[in-house]
Amino acid sequence: MSNSHSTQRYAHYLNPTAQLDFAASESLLQRGAVTIFVEVLPASTNFLRHPFWQTNSQFVDLAKDINAVNRKLHVVVTKVQYQVKVPIEFFTDQRLKDLDFNKAWGGNTKLEKLNSHTFRNPGSGSAPGYDQVMDVYIGESEISEKVSQFLNLNKDRGAPELIRYIRNTNYTKLLGQNTSYSNQMVTAFFRSPTKPNETIIVEDAVTYLYNVPPAIVGGVGRLRKNIQEAFFDSAKRLEQMSVAWEITN
């Protein structure tokens, strides 16, 4: 049994003006950093004129959902990178689609599996429900154009060995108000070039929101903090799961 899991996790938040194709340094990854980027773009008829798109022009085609733009929705763009101390072989198609695995990684005990690649989150009094479709790709031979656009943001790392694509839709209302319109996330799994028995995880996501928190409860700043904390907690849960796996293998 290894004692290699003594690394203390910590969050490394990037300024929203950073470029999305950044690659967290090896020193940050190996020190346990969870590098998190969050940008919240306000709803606007001049959606693509926001300075963010000038810095990240390669991201425009990915994020430009015509239906969402026409609805004048807020857009949240996120990117997360961290490293876990288990080999890439831990992440299989079967495991990534397993209900219990997703409950544990996502911290959602109410998640339901409808068939081989669809899930349903019924929601709660404080969080909306949604429908989820998940696809897992091994290698790059069958990936969709949409997933390819996400991967272009990580080309400096080369080709991932495994890719998980999630799309969440049909969000329920909270207190009679619309919440989210849709969410897309690609999680790419890379074998660490310096530690072959460890895995680098990169998650890119785009979320469209009908509403953001009002200023009286913190506004966009509060939303950004909530998202940062959610991604950091997710990384910590996966780390705990990988520790348990290594102990038993």
C-alpha positions as CSV (number, residue, x, y, z in Angstrom):
1,M,0.0,0.0,0.0
2,S,1.3,3.4,-1.0
3,N,1.6,6.5,1.3
4,S,1.9,8.8,-1.7
5,H,-1.4,10.5,-1.0
6,S,-0.1,13.0,1.6
7,T,-0.3,15.9,-0.8
8,Q,-2.5,18.6,0.5
9,R,-5.1,19.9,-2.0
10,Y,-5.4,23.6,-2.5
11,A,-7.3,25.8,-4.9
12,H,-5.4,28.0,-7.4
13,Y,-7.8,30.5,-8.9
14,L,-7.0,32.3,-12.2
15,N,-7.9,35.8,-13.1
16,P,-11.0,35.8,-15.4
17,T,-8.9,37.5,-18.1
18,A,-6.7,34.5,-18.5
19,Q,-6.7,32.5,-21.7
20,L,-8.6,29.3,-21.8
21,D,-5.9,27.3,-23.5
22,F,-3.6,27.6,-20.5
23,A,-1.9,24.4,-19.2
24,A,-1.3,24.3,-15.4
25,S,2.4,23.8,-14.7
26,E,3.7,20.4,-13.6
27,S,4.9,21.9,-10.3
28,L,1.3,23.2,-9.6
29,L,-0.2,19.8,-10.5
30,Q,2.2,17.8,-8.4
31,R,1.9,20.1,-5.4
32,G,-1.9,19.3,-5.4
33,A,-3.2,22.5,-6.9
34,V,-6.7,22.5,-8.4
35,T,-6.4,25.3,-11.0
36,I,-9.8,26.9,-11.6
37,F,-10.8,29.4,-14.2
38,V,-14.4,30.9,-14.1
39,E,-15.7,33.7,-16.3
40,V,-19.3,34.9,-16.1
41,L,-20.4,36.8,-19.2
42,P,-23.6,38.9,-18.8
43,A,-26.6,38.5,-21.0
44,S,-26.3,40.9,-23.9
45,T,-27.4,41.5,-27.5
46,N,-23.7,42.1,-28.2
47,F,-22.7,38.7,-26.8
48,L,-19.6,38.2,-29.0
49,R,-18.3,41.7,-28.5
50,H,-17.3,40.9,-24.9
51,P,-13.5,41.3,-24.4
52,F,-13.4,37.6,-23.3
53,W,-13.9,36.5,-26.9
54,Q,-11.0,38.6,-28.1
55,T,-8.7,36.8,-25.7
56,N,-10.2,33.4,-26.4
57,S,-11.3,33.6,-30.1
58,Q,-10.8,29.9,-30.6
59,F,-13.6,29.3,-28.0
60,V,-16.3,31.2,-29.9
61,D,-17.6,28.4,-32.1
62,L,-17.9,26.1,-29.1
63,A,-19.8,28.5,-26.9
64,K,-22.0,30.1,-29.6
65,D,-25.3,28.3,-29.1
66,I,-27.7,30.3,-31.3
67,N,-30.8,29.4,-29.3
68,A,-29.1,30.6,-26.1
69,V,-27.7,33.7,-27.7
70,N,-31.1,34.7,-29.0
71,R,-32.6,34.2,-25.5
72,K,-30.1,36.7,-24.2
73,L,-28.8,34.3,-21.5
74,H,-25.8,34.7,-19.2
75,V,-22.8,32.5,-20.1
76,V,-20.5,30.8,-17.6
77,V,-17.2,29.5,-19.0
78,T,-15.1,27.3,-16.7
79,K,-11.8,25.3,-16.9
80,V,-10.3,23.1,-14.2
81,Q,-7.1,21.2,-14.1
82,Y,-5.6,18.9,-11.5
83,Q,-3.8,15.6,-11.0
84,V,-4.8,12.5,-9.2
85,K,-2.5,9.7,-8.0
86,V,-4.0,6.8,-9.8
87,P,-3.2,5.4,-13.3
88,I,-5.2,6.3,-16.3
89,E,-6.5,2.7,-16.3
90,F,-8.6,3.5,-13.3
91,F,-10.9,5.6,-15.6
92,T,-12.8,3.1,-17.7
93,D,-16.0,3.5,-19.8
94,Q,-17.8,1.3,-17.3
95,R,-16.6,3.2,-14.3
96,L,-17.4,6.6,-15.7
97,K,-21.0,5.6,-16.5
98,D,-21.5,3.8,-13.2
99,L,-24.3,5.3,-11.1
100,D,-22.5,4.9,-7.7
101,F,-19.3,6.4,-9.1
102,N,-21.1,9.4,-10.5
103,K,-23.0,9.9,-7.2
104,A,-19.7,9.9,-5.3
105,W,-17.8,12.1,-7.7
106,G,-20.6,14.6,-8.2
107,G,-21.7,14.6,-4.5
108,N,-25.3,13.9,-5.6
109,T,-26.9,11.0,-3.9
110,K,-30.2,11.5,-5.7
111,L,-28.9,10.9,-9.2
112,E,-30.8,8.3,-11.2
113,K,-29.6,6.3,-14.1
114,L,-32.2,5.9,-16.9
115,N,-30.2,3.8,-19.4
116,S,-26.6,3.1,-20.5
117,H,-25.8,6.8,-21.1
118,T,-28.6,9.0,-19.7
119,F,-29.1,10.1,-16.1
120,R,-31.7,12.3,-14.2
121,N,-31.0,14.6,-11.3
122,P,-34.4,15.2,-9.7
123,G,-33.1,18.3,-7.9
124,S,-33.9,19.6,-4.4
125,G,-35.4,22.6,-2.7
126,S,-32.1,24.5,-3.3
127,A,-30.9,23.1,-6.6
128,P,-32.7,22.5,-9.9
129,G,-33.1,19.1,-11.5
130,Y,-31.9,18.3,-15.0
131,D,-31.6,15.5,-17.6
132,Q,-28.0,14.4,-18.4
133,V,-26.6,12.6,-21.5
134,M,-23.1,11.2,-21.1
135,D,-20.8,9.8,-23.8
136,V,-17.3,8.3,-23.2
137,Y,-14.7,8.2,-25.9
138,I,-11.5,6.1,-25.8
139,G,-9.0,7.8,-28.1
140,E,-10.1,10.3,-30.8
141,S,-11.5,8.1,-33.6
142,E,-15.2,8.6,-32.7
143,I,-15.4,12.0,-31.0
144,S,-17.9,14.5,-32.2
145,E,-17.1,17.9,-33.7
146,K,-18.3,19.6,-30.5
147,V,-15.9,17.6,-28.4
148,S,-13.1,18.3,-30.8
149,Q,-13.6,22.0,-30.2
150,F,-13.2,21.5,-26.5
151,L,-10.0,19.5,-27.1
152,N,-8.5,22.3,-29.1
153,L,-8.2,24.2,-25.8
154,N,-5.8,21.5,-24.5
155,K,-3.7,20.8,-27.6
156,D,-0.5,21.5,-25.7
157,R,-1.1,18.3,-23.7
158,G,-1.5,16.2,-26.8
159,A,-4.3,13.6,-27.2
160,P,-6.1,12.4,-24.1
161,E,-6.5,8.7,-23.5
162,L,-10.1,9.0,-22.4
163,I,-12.8,11.7,-22.9
164,R,-16.1,12.1,-21.1
165,Y,-18.7,14.4,-22.7
166,I,-21.8,15.5,-20.7
167,R,-24.7,17.6,-21.7
168,N,-27.3,18.7,-19.2
169,T,-30.7,20.1,-20.3
170,N,-34.3,20.5,-19.2
171,Y,-33.5,22.2,-16.0
172,T,-36.4,22.6,-13.5
173,K,-37.4,25.9,-12.0
174,L,-36.7,27.1,-8.4
175,L,-39.3,29.2,-6.7
176,G,-41.1,29.6,-10.0
177,Q,-38.0,31.0,-11.7
178,N,-36.1,29.6,-14.6
179,T,-32.6,28.5,-13.6
180,S,-30.2,27.1,-16.3
181,Y,-30.8,26.6,-20.0
182,S,-28.1,24.1,-20.7
183,N,-24.6,22.9,-19.7
184,Q,-21.9,21.1,-21.7
185,M,-18.7,19.7,-20.1
186,V,-15.8,17.8,-21.6
187,T,-13.5,16.0,-19.1
188,A,-10.2,14.9,-20.7
189,F,-8.0,12.3,-19.0
190,F,-4.2,12.4,-19.7
191,R,-1.5,10.2,-18.5
192,S,1.0,12.3,-16.6
193,P,4.2,12.7,-18.7
194,T,6.4,12.8,-15.6
195,K,4.5,10.3,-13.4
196,P,3.0,7.6,-15.6
197,N,1.0,6.1,-12.7
198,E,-0.9,9.4,-12.2
199,T,-3.6,11.1,-14.3
200,I,-4.1,14.7,-15.2
201,I,-7.7,15.7,-15.5
202,V,-8.9,18.8,-17.5
203,E,-12.5,19.9,-17.5
204,D,-13.9,22.5,-19.8
205,A,-17.5,23.6,-19.5
206,V,-20.0,26.1,-20.9
207,T,-23.2,26.9,-19.0
208,Y,-26.1,29.1,-20.1
209,L,-28.1,30.7,-17.3
210,Y,-31.4,32.5,-17.3
211,N,-30.6,34.4,-14.1
212,V,-27.6,35.2,-11.9
213,P,-27.9,35.9,-8.1
214,P,-29.1,39.4,-7.3
215,A,-26.6,41.9,-6.0
216,I,-28.2,41.8,-2.5
217,V,-26.9,38.2,-2.1
218,G,-23.5,38.7,-3.8
219,G,-24.4,38.8,-7.5
220,V,-21.9,37.5,-10.0
221,G,-19.1,37.4,-7.5
222,R,-21.1,35.0,-5.3
223,L,-21.9,32.9,-8.4
224,R,-18.3,32.7,-9.3
225,K,-17.3,31.7,-5.8
226,N,-20.0,29.0,-5.7
227,I,-18.7,27.5,-8.9
228,Q,-15.1,27.6,-7.8
229,E,-16.0,25.8,-4.5
230,A,-18.1,23.2,-6.4
231,F,-15.2,22.3,-8.7
232,F,-12.7,22.2,-5.8
233,D,-15.0,19.9,-3.8
234,S,-15.4,17.7,-6.8
235,A,-11.6,17.4,-7.2
236,K,-11.3,16.5,-3.5
237,R,-14.0,13.8,-3.8
238,L,-12.3,12.2,-6.7
239,E,-9.0,12.2,-4.8
240,Q,-10.6,10.4,-1.9
241,M,-12.1,7.9,-4.2
242,S,-8.8,7.2,-5.9
243,V,-7.1,6.8,-2.5
244,A,-9.7,4.1,-1.6
245,W,-9.1,2.4,-5.0
246,E,-5.3,2.3,-4.6
247,I,-5.6,0.9,-1.1
248,T,-7.7,-2.0,-2.3
249,N,-5.6,-2.7,-5.5
